[in-house]
């Protein structure tokens, strides 16, 4: 079974304004919608759209949880979060404009986690976890969460024997790298933070990977996304880079998470690396064509994936 864990899910309040946002001007709202926020939730939406059964779980507040759950079920996702009394689901705000050139993300800190919450979460939602399972931890906990609590969470996950997939950043990624990982998906900045040098191209990613293999010895597969510059998939036996497909971007919020859902699907279905890269790249592009924060159009993905150019690096 594939579990997605979101330690700080959200409800995204998407506000579309006319033309581009201008400071000091009265920027008129054209449209307001709500969508699922948080990253692991988006991965579950992607897996469900791809037909892969998964358990969408994590830790959230009880207040507004029903609204988040209804948004998830509108994508066919049955969630099973551990919810905390007297806490609420955080509200995030995504500002987009009709030009489609920019999106602004304004996020609340969300719920600060404790060891007791982690233990209750494992006892109530993860007690059946074992080596046959994949666990995708996507999105950081609230920045108010002490790193020791997150470290405890990672140690409990590692003890379960499940294959771990991490899409987290900064000190949380550094913490996860102490554990044995099946897959990580840093962006260029997060990868630069691991190898301690600036990265400005996909080729530089691969060069830095080869020079700093020791820093990544716990990681089996690495996908590094670089937005318009493309992405690279590094596995123990082969490495490929993939070109980005340029589409008419309406809202790129959640494109990275949608891309991760393609990676998780591909790796868990044991598809060839080339197919994994083409599928996940096409999914990220299809998401960017939508007004929402999550989801994509399967027919559009199938149309785009054949157009994804790639090159073998090793
Ligand atoms: O990646 C997209 C997204 O999950 C948005 O839906 C928004 O909720 C934001 O990112 C949350 O990011 P954070 O890093 O605060 O969990």
Boltz pocket constraint, residues with backbone or C-beta under 6 A from the ligand:
constraints:
  - pocket:
      binder: B
      contacts: [[A, 8], [A, 10], [A, 12], [A, 36], [A, 37], [A, 38], [A, 39], [A, 42], [A, 92], [A, 105], [A, 107], [A, 108], [A, 139], [A, 140], [A, 253], [A, 254], [A, 255], [A, 256], [A, 257], [A, 293]]
      max_distance: 6.0
